[in-house]
Amino acid sequence: PGDDVIAYLYLPHRSEPPYQTLIYVPSGTVWYFEPLDAQVENRMAAHIKAGRAIFAVVFKGLVGRDRGPDYSEPPTESVRFRDEMVEQAIELRMGIDYLETRDDIDMDKLAYAAISRGAASRLAFAGVDDRYAAVVLIGGGIDERFRPTLPEVDPVNFAPYLGVPVLLVNGREDEEHPWLTRGLPLWNVLGEPKELVLIEGSGHLPPEERRVPIINAWLDKTLGPVR
């Protein structure tokens, strides 16, 4: 059926199971024109090579599970916007439920790992599931384009209460989520423990060769080295 939930699981070849796993929530391009698997392979492959699995769910509304030709995006303050966010959060939880059925996934070492939209307006997804042991936000911010919104999905209401270590990696010259107007407001409301890395000379998505070693080292410290 066309409404089946689609997900991608990438397993590493350089480590032993059970695998630490990054639960990936993508940037906004996957809502409009970029397939999710292409984004994972373009932006997260280095983490797979480093020994961690990647798991990504194609939410309803993303490329590959479009809502139809007559669909229009609802106002952020509407009940329909909230309901679509809740629907996607449930699908993500269902995906993690599936991981629990596998012997090769270490359920004690899951990390929410998100870029741009996933690290901004969809931050509530990290706050509604207590199975994450860490949160990695790349190019994160409080995005006023998705506010005002109902309190049930407002990232400001979740960021202080994630309850696990959080790493925020942003570019100092981020053109999408400028540091002073979007990145810093998110940093200020994130709860402890948290760590910030601002990459000088970088725009919205810090280059792989600069961000990946930082994230891998932090995950080694937070979750433990991969086997």
C-alpha positions in Angstrom: 0.0 0.0 0.0 1.1 3.5 -0.7 1.0 4.5 3.0 3.5 1.9 4.2 6.3 3.6 6.1 9.7 3.4 4.4 13.0 3.4 6.3 16.7 3.0 5.4 19.2 1.2 7.6 22.9 1.4 6.8 25.1 -1.0 8.6 28.9 -0.5 9.0 31.5 -3.0 7.8 34.3 -1.8 10.1 32.8 -2.6 13.5 31.1 -5.5 15.3 27.5 -5.7 16.3 25.5 -4.7 18.2 26.0 -1.4 16.5 25.7 2.1 17.8 23.1 3.8 15.6 22.5 7.4 14.6 18.8 8.1 14.0 18.9 10.6 11.2 16.4 13.4 10.7 17.1 15.4 7.5 17.2 18.9 6.2 14.4 20.6 4.4 15.5 19.6 0.9 14.0 16.1 1.6 10.6 17.7 2.0 10.8 19.1 -1.5 13.1 17.5 -4.0 15.9 15.3 -2.6 15.4 11.6 -1.8 16.2 10.8 1.8 18.6 7.9 0.9 20.6 10.3 -1.3 20.9 12.8 1.5 22.1 10.2 4.0 24.7 8.9 1.6 25.9 12.4 0.7 26.1 13.8 4.3 26.4 10.9 6.7 28.5 8.2 4.9 31.6 9.1 6.8 29.9 8.1 10.1 29.0 4.7 8.6 32.7 4.2 7.6 33.7 5.1 11.1 31.7 2.2 12.4 28.2 3.5 13.4 24.9 2.5 11.7 22.5 5.1 10.3 18.7 4.7 10.4 16.4 7.1 8.6 12.6 7.1 8.2 10.9 8.5 5.2 8.1 10.5 6.9 4.8 11.1 5.3 5.2 14.3 3.3 8.8 13.7 2.3 10.0 12.9 -1.3 8.9 9.4 -2.0 5.8 9.7 0.3 4.3 12.8 -1.0 0.9 14.0 0.2 -0.5 14.4 -3.3 -0.8 17.1 -6.0 -3.4 19.1 -4.1 -1.5 19.4 -0.9 -0.6 22.8 0.5 1.6 23.4 3.6 -0.5 24.4 6.6 0.2 27.6 8.6 2.6 26.8 11.4 0.1 27.9 14.1 -2.6 25.5 12.8 -3.8 22.3 14.2 -3.1 20.6 10.9 0.6 21.6 11.1 0.7 20.1 14.6 -1.0 16.9 13.5 1.4 16.4 10.6 4.3 16.9 13.1 2.8 14.4 15.5 2.2 11.9 12.6 5.9 12.1 11.6 7.0 11.8 15.3 5.0 8.6 15.6 6.5 7.2 12.4 10.0 7.9 13.8 9.0 6.1 17.0 7.7 3.1 15.0 11.0 3.0 13.2 12.9 2.7 16.5 10.4 0.1 17.6 11.5 -1.9 14.6 15.2 -1.5 15.6 14.3 -3.1 18.9 13.5 -6.3 17.1 17.0 -6.6 15.7 19.8 -8.3 17.6 22.5 -6.3 15.8 21.4 -2.9 17.1 22.6 -1.6 20.5 19.4 0.0 21.9 21.4 1.6 24.7 23.5 3.6 22.3 21.1 5.4 20.0 21.8 9.0 19.1 19.4 11.5 17.5 21.4 13.1 14.6 19.9 15.9 12.6 20.8 18.5 10.1 19.1 21.9 9.6 15.3 21.4 9.7 15.8 18.2 11.7 18.0 20.3 14.2 15.5 23.2 14.3 11.8 23.1 13.8 11.7 19.3 14.2 13.7 19.2 17.4 10.6 18.0 19.2 11.2 14.6 17.6 14.2 14.2 19.9 12.2 15.1 23.0 9.3 12.7 22.6 11.3 9.5 22.8 13.4 8.5 25.8 15.5 5.9 23.9 18.1 8.4 22.8 21.4 8.4 24.7 22.7 11.5 22.9 21.6 14.2 20.5 23.7 15.7 17.7 22.5 18.9 16.0 24.2 20.2 12.9 23.3 23.6 11.7 20.6 23.9 14.4 18.6 26.9 15.4 15.3 28.4 16.5 13.7 29.0 13.1 11.1 31.8 13.2 9.7 30.7 9.9 8.1 27.8 11.8 6.8 29.9 14.6 4.4 30.7 16.1 3.2 27.1 16.5 1.2 25.2 19.0 3.1 24.4 22.3 2.9 20.7 21.6 5.4 21.0 18.8 7.3 24.1 19.6 11.1 23.2 19.9 11.5 25.8 22.6 9.4 23.6 24.8 11.5 20.6 24.3 15.1 21.8 24.0 15.6 22.4 27.8 14.3 18.9 28.7 16.1 16.5 26.3 17.8 14.9 29.3 20.8 13.5 27.5 24.2 15.0 26.3 23.7 17.4 23.4 26.3 18.5 20.8 25.5 21.6 18.6 27.8 22.0 15.6 27.2 25.2 13.6 29.0 27.3 11.1 30.0 30.7 12.3 28.9 32.2 9.0 25.7 30.1 8.7 23.5 31.8 6.0 20.4 29.6 6.7 20.4 29.7 10.5 22.5 32.8 11.4 24.3 32.3 14.7 23.1 35.4 16.5 19.4 35.2 15.4 18.8 31.4 15.3 21.8 29.4 16.5 22.5 31.3 19.7 18.8 31.3 20.8 18.7 27.5 20.5 22.0 27.2 22.4 20.6 29.3 25.2 17.5 27.2 25.7 19.2 23.7 25.4 19.5 22.0 28.7 22.7 20.6 30.2 24.9 18.7 29.6 25.6 20.4 26.3 28.6 21.2 24.1 29.0 23.8 21.3 31.3 23.8 18.4 31.2 26.9 16.2 33.3 26.2 13.0 35.0 29.4 11.8 34.7 30.2 8.1 31.8 27.7 7.6 28.3 28.3 6.3 25.1 26.3 7.1 26.6 22.8 6.6 30.1 22.7 8.0 32.4 20.7 5.6 32.6 17.0 6.2 36.3 17.0 6.9 35.8 19.5 9.7 32.6 18.4 11.3 32.9 14.6 11.1 36.0 14.2 13.3 34.4 16.5 15.9 31.2 14.5 16.0 32.9 11.1 16.0 35.2 12.1 18.9 32.2 13.4 20.9 30.2 10.2 20.2 33.2 8.1 21.3 33.3 10.1 24.5 29.5 10.0 25.0 28.5 6.6 23.8 31.9 4.9 24.0 34.1 3.9 21.1 32.7 1.5 18.5 33.9 -2.1 18.7 
